[in-house]
Amino acid sequence: MHILLIHQAFAALDEPGGTRHHEMARFLAASGHRVTIITSRISYLTGDQSNEGQLQSSSPGVENLPGVTILRTYTYPPLHRSFFHRLISFFSFMLSSFLAGMRVRQVDLVWGTSPPIFQGLTAWALSRIKRVPYLFEVRDLWPAFAVAVGVLRQPVLIRASERLERFLYQHADMVVVNSPGFISHVQAGGARRVELVPNGADPGMFDAYSSGMDFRCDHGLEGKFVALYAGAHGMSNDLEVLLEAAAQLQEKPEVSIVLLGAGKDKPALVRLARQMGLSNVTFIPPVPKMEMVHALAAADACIAILKPIEMYKSVYPNKVFDYMAAGRPVVLAIDGVVREVIEGARAGVFVPPGNATALAEAIQRLADNPELGREMGLRGRQVVEKHFNRVILAEKLAMLMKELVDKAPSKP
């Protein structure tokens, strides 16, 4: 098969951000398929721009794999300036990715993914023009999440986005979701066929027994109990609550709260931590996925947190499975389906979202009981190996894609 993926927020293993699609593409290529990925020259996480030209790979050492071609197209750069600028960025990628996709030949399947949802329309259009199956992957429930968190407020935009969402569900040959919590929503939107390929992790990327001493030394964390948050610093992540928890732990000098990543809200969070006089908080820039092994090895516990919004009970955050694969206990301030995973595996501690005191107490409990944390972490890794192993999940995705291609009418 030759698979064409349209994905503005794609991140390779040598870039910050979620690498689900690069890992899947590597597996597909290793299985004898070809994957062409059309993505942005602007990092969706950091807003940084690649130095390479249009339609070029940004990092030949990692991206130029046999069977995988990564094409980077123009995207309006200041996507983090405001919601309006972000929309312009989305629409610019819609157009540039469509033009680039038209130049890709002998495609057997087009793979669209959301968010951003607008690129899903590009993928659908390319699939119809090329007369091949269209697989639409839903990674979060946009626009419902944007409305719930208050990013999307204008009724006209909300109605237009919801119509686009239903159109894509109804016209996809298959809808793939990464969380079981999304299935009922997608079915209600008119999807004809829904399949679950959940988020997960590659246990082979992580060392559950490493101490991460080099990373600790690089960031002045020697001798500390490190509670690490790794990921986006945005309005959904509720990191102000984590800073409030850090304030309650100020009298525990052995505990260090580390926030690793980037995002629109990071400068404000750094200012807030300074205003609060938080000497126990360290901010670290994002690192490529290949270096996350060292960051997670340096952690004694890992934090996953979202705002206490009802719709967030449906999510399977990628970072939770990375934490588990690294053999680290999870302090989980997210309710819903991912709580069922953590509590079922006995791989961490759940705290009510939005509750800084409960968050601080959970971190302190693990700091006081390091052996408990180690046991939780190893149980979590075992669950990832058996049920959320990205290699096994990639095999399922490849099977679903091949089924679509085999059932498609022959092109003249």
Backbone torsions as a table, in degrees:
resi	resn	phi	psi	omega
1	MET	NA	147.5	168.6
2	HIS	-113.7	114.0	-174.2
3	ILE	-106.6	131.1	177.4
4	LEU	-108.7	117.7	179.6
5	LEU	-107.1	128.8	175.0
6	ILE	-107.3	115.8	-170.8
7	HIS	-155.7	98.3	-178.3
8	GLN	-62.4	-36.2	-174.5
9	ALA	-94.5	16.2	179.4
10	PHE	-57.8	139.3	175.1
11	ALA	-131.7	130.5	175.3
12	ALA	-82.0	170.7	-176.1
13	LEU	-65.0	-19.4	178.8
14	ASP	-97.9	19.1	179.0
15	GLU	-127.7	155.3	172.6
16	PRO	-69.6	150.1	176.9
17	GLY	119.1	175.6	179.8
18	GLY	-72.3	133.0	-173.6
19	THR	-114.0	23.0	179.2
20	ARG	-50.0	-45.6	-172.2
21	HIS	-76.9	-31.9	175.8
22	HIS	-68.5	-40.9	178.7
23	GLU	-64.6	-41.6	177.4
24	MET	-63.3	-43.1	-179.2
25	ALA	-63.1	-39.8	178.4
26	ARG	-61.7	-41.7	178.6
27	PHE	-65.7	-45.5	-179.8
28	LEU	-59.1	-42.0	179.0
29	ALA	-65.3	-40.4	179.2
30	ALA	-65.5	-22.3	178.9
31	SER	-89.8	4.9	174.9
32	GLY	99.8	4.1	179.1
33	HIS	-94.0	164.9	174.0
34	ARG	-109.3	139.2	178.2
35	VAL	-128.8	124.8	171.8
36	THR	-111.1	125.0	-177.3
37	ILE	-113.5	124.0	174.0
38	ILE	-105.1	120.1	-175.5
39	THR	-139.6	-177.7	-175.3
40	SER	-89.3	156.3	170.3
41	ARG	-83.3	-8.2	-178.4
42	ILE	-105.8	126.5	178.4
43	SER	-64.0	125.8	179.5
44	TYR	-66.2	-28.7	-179.0
45	LEU	-82.5	-49.4	-171.8
46	THR	-101.5	-20.8	-174.6
47	GLY	81.0	1.6	178.8
48	ASP	-73.1	151.7	-177.8
49	GLN	-108.3	139.3	175.1
50	SER	-66.0	146.8	177.2
51	ASN	-81.2	-7.8	-176.5
52	GLU	-82.8	162.9	-179.9
53	GLY	-78.7	178.3	179.1
54	GLN	-60.8	148.9	176.6
55	LEU	57.3	35.7	179.4
56	GLN	-126.0	150.8	171.1
57	SER	-73.2	141.6	-176.0
58	SER	-87.8	-14.0	-174.5
59	SER	-151.5	85.7	-172.0
60	PRO	-55.0	-33.2	-176.2
61	GLY	-62.9	-31.4	-177.9
62	VAL	-104.3	-39.3	-168.9
63	GLU	-83.4	-31.3	-176.4
64	ASN	-81.8	69.5	178.6
65	LEU	-94.5	147.1	175.8
66	PRO	-56.9	125.2	178.7
67	GLY	90.8	-8.6	179.7
68	VAL	-120.4	124.3	176.1
69	THR	-119.7	127.2	179.7
70	ILE	-114.9	119.5	-179.5
71	LEU	-111.0	125.0	-179.0
72	ARG	-107.0	122.6	-175.3
73	THR	-111.1	167.8	-179.1
74	TYR	-62.4	138.7	172.1
75	THR	-141.4	137.1	177.0
76	TYR	-54.6	123.0	-166.1
77	PRO	-69.7	-47.0	-167.1
78	PRO	-80.7	59.4	-174.7
79	LEU	-68.0	-21.1	-178.2
80	HIS	-90.8	0.9	-175.2
81	ARG	-70.3	-41.3	179.7
82	SER	-167.1	171.2	178.0
83	PHE	-63.5	-37.0	178.6
84	PHE	-62.0	-46.6	179.3
85	HIS	-64.4	-34.2	178.3
86	ARG	-65.1	-40.1	177.3
87	LEU	-61.9	-42.1	177.5
88	ILE	-60.4	-41.3	178.1
89	SER	-60.6	-44.5	179.4
90	PHE	-60.3	-47.2	-177.0
91	PHE	-68.0	-34.8	178.4
92	SER	-65.4	-38.2	177.9
93	PHE	-70.6	-35.7	175.7
94	MET	-52.4	-48.3	-176.5
95	LEU	-71.1	-49.1	-176.0
96	SER	-65.4	-36.7	-179.9
97	SER	-71.2	-33.7	176.6
98	PHE	-63.8	-47.0	-179.6
99	LEU	-62.4	-41.6	178.1
100	ALA	-66.2	-40.5	-179.3
101	GLY	-64.4	-31.7	178.5
102	MET	-64.2	-23.2	-178.4
103	ARG	-88.3	-7.7	-179.9
104	VAL	-86.9	124.4	-171.7
105	ARG	-103.4	159.5	172.4
106	GLN	55.1	49.9	178.6
107	VAL	-88.8	139.1	178.3
108	ASP	-102.3	-23.7	-178.2
109	LEU	-156.0	140.3	174.1
110	VAL	-108.5	130.7	-176.0
111	TRP	-112.9	111.9	175.0
112	GLY	-105.6	154.7	-177.5
113	THR	-145.2	148.7	-178.7
114	SER	-136.4	139.4	9.5
115	PRO	-88.7	167.9	-10.0
116	PRO	-66.5	141.3	-174.0
117	ILE	-69.9	-25.4	-173.9
118	PHE	-64.5	-31.8	178.4
119	GLN	-67.3	-19.6	174.9
120	GLY	-62.4	-34.3	178.1
121	LEU	-68.4	-39.1	175.3
122	THR	-59.6	-47.1	-178.9
123	ALA	-63.0	-41.4	177.7
124	TRP	-61.3	-46.0	-178.7
125	ALA	-61.4	-42.6	179.2
126	LEU	-64.3	-38.5	-179.8
127	SER	-65.5	-37.8	-179.7
128	ARG	-71.3	-41.1	178.7
129	ILE	-64.1	-42.0	-178.6
130	LYS	-83.5	-7.5	177.2
131	ARG	58.5	51.5	178.8
132	VAL	-131.9	163.2	179.6
133	PRO	-61.4	152.7	179.5
134	TYR	-119.4	116.4	174.6
135	LEU	-103.6	121.8	-179.7
136	PHE	-109.9	120.9	-177.4
137	GLU	-103.4	128.4	-178.7
138	VAL	-107.1	112.6	-178.1
139	ARG	-101.5	-19.3	162.2
140	ASP	-156.4	166.8	-170.0
141	LEU	-90.8	73.7	175.7
142	TRP	-89.4	132.9	15.1
143	PRO	-93.5	1.5	-174.6
144	ALA	-56.9	-42.0	179.2
145	PHE	-65.4	-41.4	-179.0
146	ALA	-63.7	-36.4	177.1
147	VAL	-69.7	-44.0	-176.9
148	ALA	-62.2	-36.9	-177.0
149	VAL	-88.1	-8.4	176.1
150	GLY	92.6	9.1	178.3
151	VAL	-75.1	-39.4	-178.5
152	LEU	-107.2	114.4	-174.1
153	ARG	-121.2	-28.6	-173.0
154	GLN	-71.4	123.7	-176.4
155	PRO	-56.8	-36.7	-178.7
156	VAL	-65.3	-44.6	179.1
157	LEU	-66.1	-37.5	179.5
158	ILE	-63.3	-47.4	-179.0
159	ARG	-64.1	-42.0	179.7
160	ALA	-63.7	-41.1	179.9
161	SER	-66.7	-39.9	179.1
162	GLU	-66.9	-36.0	176.0
163	ARG	-64.9	-42.7	177.8
164	LEU	-62.3	-42.7	178.8
165	GLU	-57.9	-49.2	-179.3
166	ARG	-64.6	-38.9	178.8
167	PHE	-58.8	-46.1	-177.7
168	LEU	-67.3	-40.1	176.5
169	TYR	-60.3	-45.6	-172.9
170	GLN	-73.9	-25.0	-175.6
171	HIS	-103.3	-0.4	175.9
172	ALA	-79.5	141.2	174.1
173	ASP	-71.1	-26.3	174.6
174	MET	-155.1	138.9	172.7
175	VAL	-109.5	125.8	177.5
176	VAL	-108.5	130.5	177.3
177	VAL	-114.5	153.1	-178.6
178	ASN	-103.0	7.3	176.9
179	SER	-146.9	139.7	176.9
180	PRO	-64.1	-21.1	179.0
181	GLY	-69.2	-12.3	-179.1
182	PHE	-91.8	-15.3	-167.9
183	ILE	-60.0	-48.7	-176.0
184	SER	-65.1	-37.1	179.6
185	HIS	-64.1	-45.5	-177.4
186	VAL	-67.8	-40.1	177.6
187	GLN	-64.0	-40.1	178.6
188	ALA	-65.2	-25.1	177.9
189	GLY	-80.9	-2.7	174.2
190	GLY	104.3	10.9	178.9
191	ALA	-62.6	134.7	-178.3
192	ARG	-78.2	-36.2	180.0
193	ARG	-143.3	128.7	-177.7
194	VAL	-123.4	130.6	177.7
195	GLU	-126.5	144.2	179.2
196	LEU	-100.0	118.9	168.3
197	VAL	-124.4	89.5	-168.0
198	PRO	-68.6	161.4	169.2
199	ASN	-60.7	154.9	-180.0
200	GLY	-165.4	-155.9	-178.6
201	ALA	-154.7	161.3	175.0
202	ASP	-97.9	103.7	-177.4
203	PRO	-58.4	-26.7	-179.7
204	GLY	-66.3	-15.8	179.0
205	MET	-79.0	-17.9	-169.0
206	PHE	-121.2	152.0	178.9
207	ASP	-116.2	106.6	-175.9
208	ALA	-70.2	-11.8	-174.6
209	TYR	-111.2	1.3	179.1
210	SER	-78.1	148.5	178.4
211	SER	-93.9	-9.1	-179.6
212	GLY	59.8	34.7	-172.6
213	MET	-62.5	-37.6	179.7
214	ASP	-61.7	-43.6	178.7
215	PHE	-63.5	-42.3	178.0
216	ARG	-60.6	-44.7	-179.0
217	CYS	-65.2	-38.4	-179.3
218	ASP	-63.2	-26.5	-174.0
219	HIS	-119.0	17.2	175.2
220	GLY	65.7	37.7	-176.1
221	LEU	-111.1	15.9	-179.2
222	GLU	-61.7	135.4	176.2
223	GLY	75.2	7.5	-178.7
224	LYS	-98.8	155.4	163.6
225	PHE	-88.2	112.2	-172.5
226	VAL	-97.6	116.6	172.5
227	ALA	-103.9	110.7	-168.5
228	LEU	-106.6	130.6	164.7
229	TYR	-107.4	127.5	179.4
230	ALA	-126.8	121.9	178.5
231	GLY	151.0	-163.4	-176.7
232	ALA	-68.2	145.6	174.8
233	HIS	-109.2	78.1	-177.4
234	GLY	-125.8	-178.8	-173.8
235	MET	-68.4	-23.5	179.1
236	SER	-76.4	-18.5	-168.3
237	ASN	-85.3	-9.2	171.3
238	ASP	57.0	37.7	-175.1
239	LEU	-75.3	-13.5	171.6
240	GLU	-61.1	-35.6	177.9
241	VAL	-66.3	-37.2	177.1
242	LEU	-64.8	-37.9	176.1
243	LEU	-66.5	-36.4	175.4
244	GLU	-63.1	-40.0	176.6
245	ALA	-64.2	-40.3	177.8
246	ALA	-60.7	-37.6	178.7
247	ALA	-62.6	-35.8	179.5
248	GLN	-74.6	-14.9	179.8
249	LEU	-102.0	8.7	-176.4
250	GLN	-58.4	-31.4	-178.3
251	GLU	-83.6	5.2	176.6
252	LYS	-111.1	83.6	-172.1
253	PRO	-63.7	-17.4	-179.9
254	GLU	-77.9	-13.5	-176.5
255	VAL	-99.0	127.4	177.6
256	SER	-122.9	129.4	177.9
257	ILE	-97.7	122.7	-177.5
258	VAL	-117.6	127.3	176.3
259	LEU	-112.9	111.6	-177.3
260	LEU	-110.4	125.0	178.0
261	GLY	145.2	-164.1	-177.7
262	ALA	-151.2	171.0	178.3
263	GLY	157.2	171.4	-175.5
264	LYS	-57.5	-34.9	-174.5
265	ASP	-91.2	-0.9	-174.6
266	LYS	-61.3	-46.8	179.4
267	PRO	-56.7	-40.5	178.8
268	ALA	-66.4	-36.6	178.4
269	LEU	-67.0	-40.2	177.6
270	VAL	-62.6	-43.4	177.8
271	ARG	-62.9	-42.6	-179.2
272	LEU	-63.3	-43.5	178.9
273	ALA	-61.1	-38.4	178.8
274	ARG	-67.0	-42.7	179.1
275	GLN	-64.1	-33.8	-179.9
276	MET	-81.0	-6.6	-179.7
277	GLY	65.9	39.3	-174.7
278	LEU	-85.5	97.3	179.0
279	SER	-80.0	-9.9	-177.5
280	ASN	-100.1	14.2	-179.4
281	VAL	-116.4	132.2	177.8
282	THR	-123.4	127.9	174.8
283	PHE	-100.8	131.8	-178.9
284	ILE	-126.9	136.4	177.9
285	PRO	-62.4	160.1	178.8
286	PRO	-64.4	151.3	177.7
287	VAL	-123.8	154.3	176.1
288	PRO	-60.6	157.2	-178.6
289	LYS	-57.5	-35.2	-179.3
290	MET	-63.4	-24.2	179.6
291	GLU	-95.6	-7.8	179.6
292	MET	-64.0	-25.7	177.5
293	VAL	-55.9	-39.1	-178.8
294	HIS	-73.5	-39.3	179.2
295	ALA	-64.8	-45.8	-178.9
296	LEU	-70.4	-31.8	176.4
297	ALA	-64.6	-29.0	-179.6
298	ALA	-78.9	-11.2	-176.7
299	ALA	-87.1	144.8	171.3
300	ASP	-95.6	-25.3	175.2
301	ALA	-152.0	153.5	-177.7
302	CYS	-126.0	141.8	-171.0
303	ILE	-111.0	131.7	170.7
304	ALA	-122.2	126.4	-172.5
305	ILE	-146.6	138.0	172.6
306	LEU	-139.0	162.0	177.5
307	LYS	-61.6	151.5	-179.8
308	PRO	-76.3	71.3	179.8
309	ILE	-113.1	134.6	-173.6
310	GLU	-54.9	-40.7	-175.8
311	MET	-66.5	-24.1	-179.7
312	TYR	-71.7	-6.6	174.4
313	LYS	-69.3	-10.6	-176.4
314	SER	-92.5	-2.2	-167.5
315	VAL	-95.7	153.2	171.1
316	TYR	-118.0	83.3	-175.4
317	PRO	-64.2	136.1	179.2
318	ASN	-54.8	-41.3	-173.3
319	LYS	-60.9	-31.7	-179.3
320	VAL	-61.4	-40.9	-178.0
321	PHE	-74.9	-32.4	172.5
322	ASP	-63.7	-44.4	178.1
323	TYR	-57.4	-45.9	-178.7
324	MET	-65.3	-43.1	-179.9
325	ALA	-62.1	-30.4	178.6
326	ALA	-79.5	-2.4	178.4
327	GLY	73.8	32.3	-179.1
328	ARG	-113.2	139.2	178.3
329	PRO	-66.1	143.7	-177.1
330	VAL	-103.1	126.2	167.9
331	VAL	-94.0	108.4	-167.4
332	LEU	-108.5	109.2	174.7
333	ALA	-105.1	50.7	177.1
334	ILE	-140.8	126.0	179.6
335	ASP	-91.9	171.0	172.6
336	GLY	103.3	-143.0	-170.4
337	VAL	-66.4	-34.8	180.0
338	VAL	-73.6	-27.8	173.3
339	ARG	-61.6	-38.5	178.3
340	GLU	-61.4	-36.8	178.4
341	VAL	-65.5	-50.1	-176.3
342	ILE	-65.2	-45.0	-178.7
343	GLU	-72.2	-35.1	176.8
344	GLY	-64.3	-35.3	179.8
345	ALA	-85.9	-11.5	-171.4
346	ARG	51.6	51.0	-173.0
347	ALA	-109.5	11.2	-179.8
348	GLY	175.3	-163.6	-176.7
349	VAL	-124.8	125.0	174.9
350	PHE	-88.3	137.9	172.2
351	VAL	-129.8	147.9	-179.6
352	PRO	-62.5	130.8	178.0
353	PRO	-56.9	141.4	178.5
354	GLY	84.8	-0.1	-175.7
355	ASN	-106.3	97.1	-176.4
356	ALA	-65.7	-36.2	-178.5
357	THR	-65.9	-44.9	178.5
358	ALA	-63.9	-35.6	178.9
359	LEU	-65.7	-45.3	178.6
360	ALA	-62.7	-40.8	-179.6
361	GLU	-65.4	-38.1	179.4
362	ALA	-65.9	-41.7	178.3
363	ILE	-63.9	-43.3	-179.9
364	GLN	-66.0	-36.6	178.6
365	ARG	-60.6	-44.0	179.6
366	LEU	-70.2	-34.0	177.1
367	ALA	-65.1	-34.4	-179.9
368	ASP	-80.1	-16.1	-176.4
369	ASN	-132.6	70.3	-176.0
370	PRO	-60.4	-33.2	179.9
371	GLU	-67.0	-37.5	176.0
372	LEU	-59.9	-44.1	179.1
373	GLY	-62.5	-41.5	179.3
374	ARG	-63.4	-41.1	178.9
375	GLU	-64.2	-43.1	177.6
376	MET	-60.3	-44.7	-177.7
377	GLY	-62.2	-43.2	-179.2
378	LEU	-69.3	-34.2	175.2
379	ARG	-65.1	-39.8	178.5
380	GLY	-63.2	-41.4	178.7
381	ARG	-62.0	-40.4	179.1
382	GLN	-61.5	-38.3	179.4
383	VAL	-68.1	-39.5	176.5
384	VAL	-63.2	-43.8	-179.9
385	GLU	-58.4	-37.0	-174.9
386	LYS	-89.0	-37.1	-168.4
387	HIS	-120.9	-20.5	-175.5
388	PHE	-130.1	30.8	179.5
389	ASN	-75.8	121.3	-173.9
390	ARG	-62.3	-27.8	177.2
391	VAL	-65.0	-44.5	178.9
392	ILE	-66.4	-40.2	179.4
393	LEU	-66.2	-37.0	177.6
394	ALA	-65.8	-36.0	176.2
395	GLU	-61.1	-41.9	178.7
396	LYS	-64.3	-44.4	179.4
397	LEU	-60.6	-44.1	179.6
398	ALA	-61.0	-40.0	179.2
399	MET	-63.5	-43.4	179.7
400	LEU	-64.4	-41.8	178.6
401	MET	-63.2	-45.0	-179.1
402	LYS	-63.1	-36.7	177.6
403	GLU	-62.0	-43.2	178.0
404	LEU	-62.2	-46.3	-177.9
405	VAL	-65.1	-41.7	-178.3
406	ASP	-65.7	-31.2	-177.7
407	LYS	-86.8	-11.9	-177.0
408	ALA	-68.8	143.7	176.1
409	PRO	-61.4	145.4	179.3
410	SER	-65.6	136.6	177.4
411	LYS	-78.5	142.5	180.0
412	PRO	-66.5	NA	NA
